[in-house]
Amino acid sequence: MAMKRSKASACVVLSLSCLLVSSSWHAVSTVIFSSSQTNTSVVHHVAIPTFKASTNAVNFSATIAIAHPYEEHWPSYTLPEWATKVESSIEYTSSISKEKQVCLVAIGGTSDSISCKLGFRCNDNDLEASILPGFLPKYTTHMFKNNVYDCEDDSAYFLFVVIHPLVRIKRAIQNDKPIDWDAFKLREGEKNYKRRKNFYLDCPFDTLESLVSQGLSQDDSAEKCKQRAESALMGTEHFGNDVYFGYQYHAEGMPGIGRVMTIRAEHFEEDLRSVELELAGKRQGTQLSVRIQNNAHKVNADVFSLSEELQSLICNMLCNEIQSYKQILNKSINLSGDQVAQSVEELIASCPTEATSTKCNKPRPDITNKLKKGRGYGKRTSTDSRRGWQVLDFMKKDPTKYLQKAPKESEICLVHIGKSGGTSLACSLGFNSPGYTDPCPDEVTPGLLPQYTTRRFHLSQYDCFDDSAFYLFLIRNPYDRLISAFNYDNVSRSPKNFERVLSSQEFAKRKKLFLDCPFTTIEKMAQLGLSKAATATDVCKQRAHEAIYGTENYSAQLFCNLQFYLESIPKDAKILALRTEHLSNDWHSAEVTIGGDLNQTTNIAQKNVNDYSEKKEKLISDNSRNIICEKLCNEILVYRTILQHAANLNHEQVQASIDELKESCPVEAVTTSCSEPLPDISDKLKVYRGYYKNEVLDSATGEISIGRSVHVKTP
């Protein structure tokens, strides 16, 4: 989202990571789990590391100044007490390093007492008094539950507490039903009262069993009640918090690059140990006793009294929720493959089809609006995002090394075009690593570019000021970039692996092009989808053209093409260009253009750029190359426009890149017109780049230009 300049409010927060404390370990030779059960509790002996504070330790006897992202995002709301930690749990005798901080993802109906055991407030004073020993209560500083997201997006871990999906929904239905309706209405207000009334009083849904038998089966129940039963289980209509905010919501609500740990309620002891060992760096500590209430993790009490037919109905309706549950398990770094398989086997006993399948009869709900309204994104005090999206960590810079705000007349926005070597360049400019690659080097790159380039634009993350002095484009030969982008997003290379690591929406998007159509290679897409003699279905031929034109999103790297980036920047903005093929030379010329040292030479490392200059003839036939170049004609004209308008490139440098392009696309490298018109991407810009509500994007002219103009809508 384009940002308007405003005076930012400042908040001083005491950082736990600034407390310098040493710790020591009391180790034992073995890690033991043993239990003796009674009617009320279970005693578990868990190997827990303990701290021995140095004389420099800082103790907090009352409260500590913990920043709450929830209150920063929703300034008019106060964080609920149940999402805050009790004073007695904040007796830190050691600093909490950033790489250890944990966000508790507390999903309703899983294990209500776990938050109390980790030091959060609860109604049971006995539970608050028996906080678990070990690292977990100390490191778990914030919580995400239902519509309260009070976690830092760069938390080291997101700790999910899960349980069998059928058990969770059964408990959630019970939890959401008010015991005293009058008291509930008085406490929660008319709006929440009507939500519950529509479900529990206007429809006969006292329990999960009654919901299934009277809401899902083909009987004489009112049509509106059947619809409410389905929408409640799908999480698409809000009747009660625990039912509505389920596994899909919490899984999609955490940052995409967050690390997941999971405690399965059915295997609490085993998983607690694996989490503690993960936090402890796989080392052992002092053997301590941990008392856990039986109802916090025991599932045997949840016996279903459903017929086989009715149980099949509820499993089918919960299919997408079950897939989210399995996704959480698979992403958990503390669970082994055998442990995940164990939980799937337990799921097979009640929902065999859904436990083993990855597809459901009903499409996965699109919960974008639900996430925006419930979870919320970004901080409203600093970002006015067009869709409330968060600014991901890799879009930011280390404030201890680089300027966070450059002089207005010098400020630069990095236009990071995918598959052009942007990740390593961004490291050189001081931005964070995205997490799935090696960390950025600690060394600070000399020069003005790293200091003045304070903002970044990548894919749908437009985090730049519209009055930036320059827009720094990282560009690459369009033909080479296309091949690299195609191969990068090609899920046919390893479908199972991609399905495991990608979100379901992202995988479904790519699947349409790479799996549902016969386009496993760029050669096949050219011959079967783009050529005049193409033999693919009409649908697949259309997808091939949409993908290469960037008019439909089957692949983020193909969709966000040069035209998208060029039209996204402000009208007639000033451009700097770094050509992937001449990176160090262009860095130097850009430095000089913004007033840097003429005699300073900087060598910029290049990584993660697939070099097709020698291999491309082996990957694609001459005929297919000609087909692709013809379809890329408008994209090539955009590329040449960027080169010609770059303030740091002279005529010889521009001509050198055009000559290099001639080796792949000799006709398109010199032509001034294309057989196909320039696509109108107005809707694409509105959705993916975004504009303020009072801004209207001017109509496309059909001509290539630097940026698109907007005008302010008259009230």
Summary of the structure (lengths in Angstrom):
residues: 715
radius of gyration: 28.2
end to end distance: 21.4
largest distance: 84.5
contacts: 2269
relative contact order: 0.09
helix: 42%
strand: 11%
